[in-house]
Amino acid sequence: MTELTFSRWYLFIAAFVVQFCLGCIYSWSVLNHPIDFAVYGDATKGRAVNTFYIAMGVV
């Protein structure tokens, strides 16, 4: 049986991927109003927020 050795680079890559994914989801909340305005023509309808809620529910 092979033994796995601890590598700080694997930890760094895993932490980077997790932080990148969570950062992308968090940045979506900043873009909600511009996306609503671009897609629906009104920034106050709040329809793009539903995508954020679904993404957070999956995470």
PDB file with SEQRES, HELIX, SHEET and CRYST1 records, atoms N, CA, C and O in Angstrom:
SEQRES   1 A   59  MET THR GLU LEU THR PHE SER ARG TRP TYR LEU PHE ILE          
SEQRES   2 A   59  ALA ALA PHE VAL VAL GLN PHE CYS LEU GLY CYS ILE TYR          
SEQRES   3 A   59  SER TRP SER VAL LEU ASN HIS PRO ILE ASP PHE ALA VAL          
SEQRES   4 A   59  TYR GLY ASP ALA THR LYS GLY ARG ALA VAL ASN THR PHE          
SEQRES   5 A   59  TYR ILE ALA MET GLY VAL VAL                                  
HELIX    1 AA1 ARG A    8  TYR A   40  1                                  33    
HELIX    2 AA2 VAL A   49  VAL A   58  1                                  10    
CRYST1    1.000    1.000    1.000  90.00  90.00  90.00 P 1           1          
ATOM      1  N   MET A   1       0.831  -1.173   0.000  1.00  0.00           N  
ATOM      2  CA  MET A   1       0.000   0.000   0.000  1.00  0.00           C  
ATOM      3  C   MET A   1       0.887   1.251   0.000  1.00  0.00           C  
ATOM      4  O   MET A   1       1.849   1.337   0.763  1.00  0.00           O  
ATOM      5  N   THR A   2       0.555   2.214  -0.859  1.00  0.00           N  
ATOM      6  CA  THR A   2       1.367   3.425  -0.921  1.00  0.00           C  
ATOM      7  C   THR A   2       0.893   4.422   0.127  1.00  0.00           C  
ATOM      8  O   THR A   2      -0.294   4.520   0.440  1.00  0.00           O  
ATOM      9  N   GLU A   3       1.829   5.129   0.635  1.00  0.00           N  
ATOM     10  CA  GLU A   3       1.522   6.110   1.670  1.00  0.00           C  
ATOM     11  C   GLU A   3       1.510   7.503   1.048  1.00  0.00           C  
ATOM     12  O   GLU A   3       2.434   7.872   0.323  1.00  0.00           O  
ATOM     13  N   LEU A   4       0.468   8.269   1.330  1.00  0.00           N  
ATOM     14  CA  LEU A   4       0.395   9.626   0.823  1.00  0.00           C  
ATOM     15  C   LEU A   4       1.248  10.539   1.688  1.00  0.00           C  
ATOM     16  O   LEU A   4       1.185  10.492   2.917  1.00  0.00           O  
ATOM     17  N   THR A   5       2.030  11.355   1.041  1.00  0.00           N  
ATOM     18  CA  THR A   5       2.841  12.308   1.783  1.00  0.00           C  
ATOM     19  C   THR A   5       2.173  13.671   1.735  1.00  0.00           C  
ATOM     20  O   THR A   5       1.525  14.027   0.750  1.00  0.00           O  
ATOM     21  N   PHE A   6       2.338  14.420   2.800  1.00  0.00           N  
ATOM     22  CA  PHE A   6       1.755  15.756   2.882  1.00  0.00           C  
ATOM     23  C   PHE A   6       2.608  16.723   2.076  1.00  0.00           C  
ATOM     24  O   PHE A   6       3.830  16.773   2.216  1.00  0.00           O  
ATOM     25  N   SER A   7       1.937  17.480   1.238  1.00  0.00           N  
ATOM     26  CA  SER A   7       2.632  18.487   0.449  1.00  0.00           C  
ATOM     27  C   SER A   7       1.914  19.822   0.622  1.00  0.00           C  
ATOM     28  O   SER A   7       0.697  19.913   0.461  1.00  0.00           O  
ATOM     29  N   ARG A   8       2.673  20.833   0.946  1.00  0.00           N  
ATOM     30  CA  ARG A   8       2.069  22.154   1.122  1.00  0.00           C  
ATOM     31  C   ARG A   8       1.521  22.701  -0.186  1.00  0.00           C  
ATOM     32  O   ARG A   8       0.611  23.530  -0.176  1.00  0.00           O  
ATOM     33  N   TRP A   9       2.057  22.251  -1.303  1.00  0.00           N  
ATOM     34  CA  TRP A   9       1.562  22.727  -2.592  1.00  0.00           C  
ATOM     35  C   TRP A   9       0.158  22.203  -2.876  1.00  0.00           C  
ATOM     36  O   TRP A   9      -0.672  22.923  -3.431  1.00  0.00           O  
ATOM     37  N   TYR A  10      -0.111  20.964  -2.505  1.00  0.00           N  
ATOM     38  CA  TYR A  10      -1.467  20.433  -2.675  1.00  0.00           C  
ATOM     39  C   TYR A  10      -2.455  21.208  -1.817  1.00  0.00           C  
ATOM     40  O   TYR A  10      -3.566  21.506  -2.256  1.00  0.00           O  
ATOM     41  N   LEU A  11      -2.056  21.532  -0.609  1.00  0.00           N  
ATOM     42  CA  LEU A  11      -2.906  22.313   0.283  1.00  0.00           C  
ATOM     43  C   LEU A  11      -3.137  23.713  -0.277  1.00  0.00           C  
ATOM     44  O   LEU A  11      -4.251  24.234  -0.219  1.00  0.00           O  
ATOM     45  N   PHE A  12      -2.092  24.314  -0.816  1.00  0.00           N  
ATOM     46  CA  PHE A  12      -2.213  25.642  -1.409  1.00  0.00           C  
ATOM     47  C   PHE A  12      -3.163  25.637  -2.602  1.00  0.00           C  
ATOM     48  O   PHE A  12      -4.010  26.522  -2.724  1.00  0.00           O  
ATOM     49  N   ILE A  13      -3.027  24.658  -3.472  1.00  0.00           N  
ATOM     50  CA  ILE A  13      -3.886  24.573  -4.657  1.00  0.00           C  
ATOM     51  C   ILE A  13      -5.334  24.336  -4.253  1.00  0.00           C  
ATOM     52  O   ILE A  13      -6.240  24.962  -4.804  1.00  0.00           O  
ATOM     53  N   ALA A  14      -5.561  23.444  -3.303  1.00  0.00           N  
ATOM     54  CA  ALA A  14      -6.924  23.172  -2.845  1.00  0.00           C  
ATOM     55  C   ALA A  14      -7.541  24.411  -2.202  1.00  0.00           C  
ATOM     56  O   ALA A  14      -8.702  24.726  -2.463  1.00  0.00           O  
ATOM     57  N   ALA A  15      -6.786  25.110  -1.373  1.00  0.00           N  
ATOM     58  CA  ALA A  15      -7.296  26.322  -0.728  1.00  0.00           C  
ATOM     59  C   ALA A  15      -7.583  27.407  -1.758  1.00  0.00           C  
ATOM     60  O   ALA A  15      -8.571  28.131  -1.641  1.00  0.00           O  
ATOM     61  N   PHE A  16      -6.724  27.520  -2.764  1.00  0.00           N  
ATOM     62  CA  PHE A  16      -6.943  28.516  -3.808  1.00  0.00           C  
ATOM     63  C   PHE A  16      -8.221  28.228  -4.589  1.00  0.00           C  
ATOM     64  O   PHE A  16      -8.999  29.141  -4.866  1.00  0.00           O  
ATOM     65  N   VAL A  17      -8.437  26.977  -4.942  1.00  0.00           N  
ATOM     66  CA  VAL A  17      -9.633  26.608  -5.705  1.00  0.00           C  
ATOM     67  C   VAL A  17     -10.892  26.886  -4.892  1.00  0.00           C  
ATOM     68  O   VAL A  17     -11.862  27.427  -5.422  1.00  0.00           O  
ATOM     69  N   VAL A  18     -10.888  26.526  -3.620  1.00  0.00           N  
ATOM     70  CA  VAL A  18     -12.056  26.765  -2.767  1.00  0.00           C  
ATOM     71  C   VAL A  18     -12.320  28.264  -2.635  1.00  0.00           C  
ATOM     72  O   VAL A  18     -13.460  28.703  -2.786  1.00  0.00           O  
ATOM     73  N   GLN A  19     -11.292  29.046  -2.359  1.00  0.00           N  
ATOM     74  CA  GLN A  19     -11.467  30.490  -2.204  1.00  0.00           C  
ATOM     75  C   GLN A  19     -11.902  31.140  -3.516  1.00  0.00           C  
ATOM     76  O   GLN A  19     -12.697  32.080  -3.500  1.00  0.00           O  
ATOM     77  N   PHE A  20     -11.400  30.662  -4.634  1.00  0.00           N  
ATOM     78  CA  PHE A  20     -11.797  31.211  -5.928  1.00  0.00           C  
ATOM     79  C   PHE A  20     -13.274  30.955  -6.199  1.00  0.00           C  
ATOM     80  O   PHE A  20     -13.992  31.852  -6.639  1.00  0.00           O  
ATOM     81  N   CYS A  21     -13.726  29.733  -5.939  1.00  0.00           N  
ATOM     82  CA  CYS A  21     -15.133  29.399  -6.168  1.00  0.00           C  
ATOM     83  C   CYS A  21     -16.048  30.212  -5.266  1.00  0.00           C  
ATOM     84  O   CYS A  21     -17.061  30.741  -5.724  1.00  0.00           O  
ATOM     85  N   LEU A  22     -15.704  30.315  -3.995  1.00  0.00           N  
ATOM     86  CA  LEU A  22     -16.524  31.099  -3.075  1.00  0.00           C  
ATOM     87  C   LEU A  22     -16.473  32.582  -3.415  1.00  0.00           C  
ATOM     88  O   LEU A  22     -17.473  33.282  -3.258  1.00  0.00           O  
ATOM     89  N   GLY A  23     -15.348  33.064  -3.870  1.00  0.00           N  
ATOM     90  CA  GLY A  23     -15.237  34.459  -4.276  1.00  0.00           C  
ATOM     91  C   GLY A  23     -16.073  34.769  -5.504  1.00  0.00           C  
ATOM     92  O   GLY A  23     -16.652  35.850  -5.603  1.00  0.00           O  
ATOM     93  N   CYS A  24     -16.142  33.837  -6.434  1.00  0.00           N  
ATOM     94  CA  CYS A  24     -16.986  34.028  -7.620  1.00  0.00           C  
ATOM     95  C   CYS A  24     -18.454  34.118  -7.238  1.00  0.00           C  
ATOM     96  O   CYS A  24     -19.195  34.945  -7.769  1.00  0.00           O  
ATOM     97  N   ILE A  25     -18.865  33.265  -6.317  1.00  0.00           N  
ATOM     98  CA  ILE A  25     -20.259  33.304  -5.874  1.00  0.00           C  
ATOM     99  C   ILE A  25     -20.540  34.595  -5.117  1.00  0.00           C  
ATOM    100  O   ILE A  25     -21.597  35.200  -5.297  1.00  0.00           O  
ATOM    101  N   TYR A  26     -19.610  35.023  -4.276  1.00  0.00           N  
ATOM    102  CA  TYR A  26     -19.805  36.258  -3.520  1.00  0.00           C  
ATOM    103  C   TYR A  26     -19.838  37.470  -4.448  1.00  0.00           C  
ATOM    104  O   TYR A  26     -20.622  38.392  -4.226  1.00  0.00           O  
ATOM    105  N   SER A  27     -19.006  37.482  -5.475  1.00  0.00           N  
ATOM    106  CA  SER A  27     -18.992  38.626  -6.385  1.00  0.00           C  
ATOM    107  C   SER A  27     -20.289  38.736  -7.175  1.00  0.00           C  
ATOM    108  O   SER A  27     -20.618  39.809  -7.679  1.00  0.00           O  
ATOM    109  N   TRP A  28     -21.016  37.651  -7.285  1.00  0.00           N  
ATOM    110  CA  TRP A  28     -22.301  37.686  -7.978  1.00  0.00           C  
ATOM    111  C   TRP A  28     -23.246  38.671  -7.299  1.00  0.00           C  
ATOM    112  O   TRP A  28     -24.033  39.334  -7.974  1.00  0.00           O  
ATOM    113  N   SER A  29     -23.179  38.776  -5.962  1.00  0.00           N  
ATOM    114  CA  SER A  29     -24.067  39.690  -5.251  1.00  0.00           C  
ATOM    115  C   SER A  29     -23.771  41.144  -5.612  1.00  0.00           C  
ATOM    116  O   SER A  29     -24.665  41.987  -5.548  1.00  0.00           O  
ATOM    117  N   VAL A  30     -22.547  41.444  -5.983  1.00  0.00           N  
ATOM    118  CA  VAL A  30     -22.196  42.797  -6.401  1.00  0.00           C  
ATOM    119  C   VAL A  30     -22.762  43.082  -7.791  1.00  0.00           C  
ATOM    120  O   VAL A  30     -23.105  44.223  -8.100  1.00  0.00           O  
ATOM    121  N   LEU A  31     -22.859  42.058  -8.621  1.00  0.00           N  
ATOM    122  CA  LEU A  31     -23.293  42.231 -10.009  1.00  0.00           C  
ATOM    123  C   LEU A  31     -24.794  42.064 -10.210  1.00  0.00           C  
ATOM    124  O   LEU A  31     -25.262  42.139 -11.346  1.00  0.00           O  
ATOM    125  N   ASN A  32     -25.561  41.840  -9.151  1.00  0.00           N  
ATOM    126  CA  ASN A  32     -26.993  41.597  -9.304  1.00  0.00           C  
ATOM    127  C   ASN A  32     -27.725  42.745  -9.992  1.00  0.00           C  
ATOM    128  O   ASN A  32     -28.482  42.512 -10.934  1.00  0.00           O  
ATOM    129  N   HIS A  33     -27.512  43.977  -9.540  1.00  0.00           N  
ATOM    130  CA  HIS A  33     -28.221  45.112 -10.130  1.00  0.00           C  
ATOM    131  C   HIS A  33     -27.834  45.349 -11.591  1.00  0.00           C  
ATOM    132  O   HIS A  33     -28.729  45.548 -12.412  1.00  0.00           O  
ATOM    133  N   PRO A  34     -26.552  45.340 -11.959  1.00  0.00           N  
ATOM    134  CA  PRO A  34     -26.227  45.502 -13.382  1.00  0.00           C  
ATOM    135  C   PRO A  34     -26.777  44.376 -14.260  1.00  0.00           C  
ATOM    136  O   PRO A  34     -27.178  44.619 -15.398  1.00  0.00           O  
ATOM    137  N   ILE A  35     -26.799  43.151 -13.739  1.00  0.00           N  
ATOM    138  CA  ILE A  35     -27.348  42.040 -14.525  1.00  0.00           C  
ATOM    139  C   ILE A  35     -28.851  42.203 -14.693  1.00  0.00           C  
ATOM    140  O   ILE A  35     -29.377  41.991 -15.785  1.00  0.00           O  
ATOM    141  N   ASP A  36     -29.552  42.578 -13.619  1.00  0.00           N  
ATOM    142  CA  ASP A  36     -30.990  42.826 -13.735  1.00  0.00           C  
ATOM    143  C   ASP A  36     -31.277  43.930 -14.743  1.00  0.00           C  
ATOM    144  O   ASP A  36     -32.216  43.827 -15.532  1.00  0.00           O  
ATOM    145  N   PHE A  37     -30.476  44.978 -14.717  1.00  0.00           N  
ATOM    146  CA  PHE A  37     -30.692  46.077 -15.651  1.00  0.00           C  
ATOM    147  C   PHE A  37     -30.406  45.654 -17.084  1.00  0.00           C  
ATOM    148  O   PHE A  37     -31.143  46.033 -17.994  1.00  0.00           O  
ATOM    149  N   ALA A  38     -29.352  44.876 -17.301  1.00  0.00           N  
ATOM    150  CA  ALA A  38     -28.984  44.459 -18.657  1.00  0.00           C  
ATOM    151  C   ALA A  38     -29.973  43.454 -19.233  1.00  0.00           C  
ATOM    152  O   ALA A  38     -30.289  43.514 -20.421  1.00  0.00           O  
ATOM    153  N   VAL A  39     -30.465  42.530 -18.407  1.00  0.00           N  
ATOM    154  CA  VAL A  39     -31.333  41.471 -18.912  1.00  0.00           C  
ATOM    155  C   VAL A  39     -32.799  41.892 -18.923  1.00  0.00           C  
ATOM    156  O   VAL A  39     -33.507  41.681 -19.908  1.00  0.00           O  
ATOM    157  N   TYR A  40     -33.249  42.490 -17.816  1.00  0.00           N  
ATOM    158  CA  TYR A  40     -34.672  42.784 -17.666  1.00  0.00           C  
ATOM    159  C   TYR A  40     -35.017  44.247 -17.889  1.00  0.00           C  
ATOM    160  O   TYR A  40     -36.197  44.588 -17.972  1.00  0.00           O  
ATOM    161  N   GLY A  41     -34.023  45.118 -17.988  1.00  0.00           N  
ATOM    162  CA  GLY A  41     -34.284  46.526 -18.221  1.00  0.00           C  
ATOM    163  C   GLY A  41     -34.657  47.299 -16.972  1.00  0.00           C  
ATOM    164  O   GLY A  41     -34.907  48.502 -17.045  1.00  0.00           O  
ATOM    165  N   ASP A  42     -34.699  46.635 -15.828  1.00  0.00           N  
ATOM    166  CA  ASP A  42     -35.045  47.294 -14.572  1.00  0.00           C  
ATOM    167  C   ASP A  42     -34.205  46.678 -13.461  1.00  0.00           C  
ATOM    168  O   ASP A  42     -34.254  45.469 -13.232  1.00  0.00           O  
ATOM    169  N   ALA A  43     -33.442  47.507 -12.780  1.00  0.00           N  
ATOM    170  CA  ALA A  43     -32.543  46.992 -11.747  1.00  0.00           C  
ATOM    171  C   ALA A  43     -33.256  46.701 -10.442  1.00  0.00           C  
ATOM    172  O   ALA A  43     -32.652  46.148  -9.523  1.00  0.00           O  
ATOM    173  N   THR A  44     -34.531  47.061 -10.337  1.00  0.00           N  
ATOM    174  CA  THR A  44     -35.240  46.875  -9.066  1.00  0.00           C  
ATOM    175  C   THR A  44     -36.091  45.615  -9.030  1.00  0.00           C  
ATOM    176  O   THR A  44     -36.724  45.335  -8.012  1.00  0.00           O  
ATOM    177  N   LYS A  45     -36.123  44.853 -10.107  1.00  0.00           N  
ATOM    178  CA  LYS A  45     -36.956  43.643 -10.114  1.00  0.00           C  
ATOM    179  C   LYS A  45     -36.377  42.533  -9.255  1.00  0.00           C  
ATOM    180  O   LYS A  45     -37.130  41.735  -8.697  1.00  0.00           O  
ATOM    181  N   GLY A  46     -35.072  42.462  -9.135  1.00  0.00           N  
ATOM    182  CA  GLY A  46     -34.430  41.498  -8.254  1.00  0.00           C  
ATOM    183  C   GLY A  46     -34.530  40.055  -8.700  1.00  0.00           C  
ATOM    184  O   GLY A  46     -34.619  39.159  -7.861  1.00  0.00           O  
ATOM    185  N   ARG A  47     -34.516  39.810  -9.988  1.00  0.00           N  
ATOM    186  CA  ARG A  47     -34.621  38.428 -10.475  1.00  0.00           C  
ATOM    187  C   ARG A  47     -33.275  37.719 -10.515  1.00  0.00           C  
ATOM    188  O   ARG A  47     -33.224  36.494 -10.401  1.00  0.00           O  
ATOM    189  N   ALA A  48     -32.197  38.453 -10.673  1.00  0.00           N  
ATOM    190  CA  ALA A  48     -30.876  37.820 -10.721  1.00  0.00           C  
ATOM    191  C   ALA A  48     -30.460  37.291  -9.358  1.00  0.00           C  
ATOM    192  O   ALA A  48     -29.560  36.457  -9.264  1.00  0.00           O  
ATOM    193  N   VAL A  49     -31.100  37.763  -8.314  1.00  0.00           N  
ATOM    194  CA  VAL A  49     -30.778  37.300  -6.965  1.00  0.00           C  
ATOM    195  C   VAL A  49     -31.125  35.829  -6.799  1.00  0.00           C  
ATOM    196  O   VAL A  49     -30.471  35.127  -6.028  1.00  0.00           O  
ATOM    197  N   ASN A  50     -32.130  35.356  -7.498  1.00  0.00           N  
ATOM    198  CA  ASN A  50     -32.535  33.953  -7.390  1.00  0.00           C  
ATOM    199  C   ASN A  50     -31.399  33.011  -7.774  1.00  0.00           C  
ATOM    200  O   ASN A  50     -31.242  31.952  -7.167  1.00  0.00           O  
ATOM    201  N   THR A  51     -30.613  33.384  -8.768  1.00  0.00           N  
ATOM    202  CA  THR A  51     -29.469  32.564  -9.155  1.00  0.00           C  
ATOM    203  C   THR A  51     -28.444  32.497  -8.026  1.00  0.00           C  
ATOM    204  O   THR A  51     -27.843  31.449  -7.786  1.00  0.00           O  
ATOM    205  N   PHE A  52     -28.251  33.611  -7.338  1.00  0.00           N  
ATOM    206  CA  PHE A  52     -27.328  33.640  -6.195  1.00  0.00           C  
ATOM    207  C   PHE A  52     -27.826  32.721  -5.086  1.00  0.00           C  
ATOM    208  O   PHE A  52     -27.037  31.989  -4.487  1.00  0.00           O  
ATOM    209  N   TYR A  53     -29.116  32.752  -4.809  1.00  0.00           N  
ATOM    210  CA  TYR A  53     -29.677  31.891  -3.761  1.00  0.00           C  
ATOM    211  C   TYR A  53     -29.524  30.412  -4.116  1.00  0.00           C  
ATOM    212  O   TYR A  53     -29.213  29.595  -3.249  1.00  0.00           O  
ATOM    213  N   ILE A  54     -29.737  30.072  -5.361  1.00  0.00           N  
ATOM    214  CA  ILE A  54     -29.591  28.680  -5.789  1.00  0.00           C  
ATOM    215  C   ILE A  54     -28.131  28.244  -5.665  1.00  0.00           C  
ATOM    216  O   ILE A  54     -27.848  27.145  -5.189  1.00  0.00           O  
ATOM    217  N   ALA A  55     -27.212  29.098  -6.090  1.00  0.00           N  
ATOM    218  CA  ALA A  55     -25.787  28.758  -5.995  1.00  0.00           C  
ATOM    219  C   ALA A  55     -25.356  28.584  -4.543  1.00  0.00           C  
ATOM    220  O   ALA A  55     -24.595  27.667  -4.235  1.00  0.00           O  
ATOM    221  N   MET A  56     -25.821  29.433  -3.660  1.00  0.00           N  
ATOM    222  CA  MET A  56     -25.467  29.301  -2.246  1.00  0.00           C  
ATOM    223  C   MET A  56     -26.105  28.059  -1.635  1.00  0.00           C  
ATOM    224  O   MET A  56     -25.523  27.442  -0.743  1.00  0.00           O  
ATOM    225  N   GLY A  57     -27.277  27.690  -2.098  1.00  0.00           N  
ATOM    226  CA  GLY A  57     -27.909  26.468  -1.608  1.00  0.00           C  
ATOM    227  C   GLY A  57     -27.151  25.226  -2.028  1.00  0.00           C  
ATOM    228  O   GLY A  57     -27.106  24.241  -1.291  1.00  0.00           O  
ATOM    229  N   VAL A  58     -26.558  25.266  -3.207  1.00  0.00           N  
ATOM    230  CA  VAL A  58     -25.793  24.120  -3.694  1.00  0.00           C  
ATOM    231  C   VAL A  58     -24.470  24.001  -2.946  1.00  0.00           C  
ATOM    232  O   VAL A  58     -24.006  22.900  -2.651  1.00  0.00           O  
ATOM    233  N   VAL A  59     -23.875  25.143  -2.646  1.00  0.00           N  
ATOM    234  CA  VAL A  59     -22.593  25.126  -1.925  1.00  0.00           C  
ATOM    235  C   VAL A  59     -22.836  24.657  -0.522  1.00  0.00           C  
ATOM    236  O   VAL A  59     -21.897  24.564   0.269  1.00  0.00           O  
TER     237      VAL A  59                                                      
END                                                                             
